[in-house]
Amino acid sequence: MKYGINPGSIIPSDYCYNRINDGIEFRRDNRLFRYLGYNQYEYLGEGYPYSGYIYHKPVKSKKEVIVGEWINGELKYPQ
């Protein structure tokens, strides 16, 4: 169990650089994927120098909101 996570129980959306889900503590480490849309994910790996916004879609909402940003792997506005 690398990173303390059972590989069979990983839900990619919980470990995306560009997503925050309700009930999951967002930490800088263990970010492995980038959500591409329509249930598609790109594997980037932990510690990837990702740049882009962090989105959250509140429960019962159709609209996503920007809640943070990564710039070259540095978290600029942590949740």
Secondary structure as UniProt FT lines:
FT   HELIX           2..4
FT   HELIX           7..9
FT   HELIX           12..15
FT   TURN            17..18
FT   STRAND          19..20
FT   TURN            22..23
FT   TURN            29..30
FT   STRAND          33..37
FT   TURN            38..39
FT   STRAND          40..43
FT   TURN            46..47
FT   STRAND          52..56
FT   TURN            59..60
FT   STRAND          65..71
FT   TURN            72..73
FT   STRAND          74..75
//
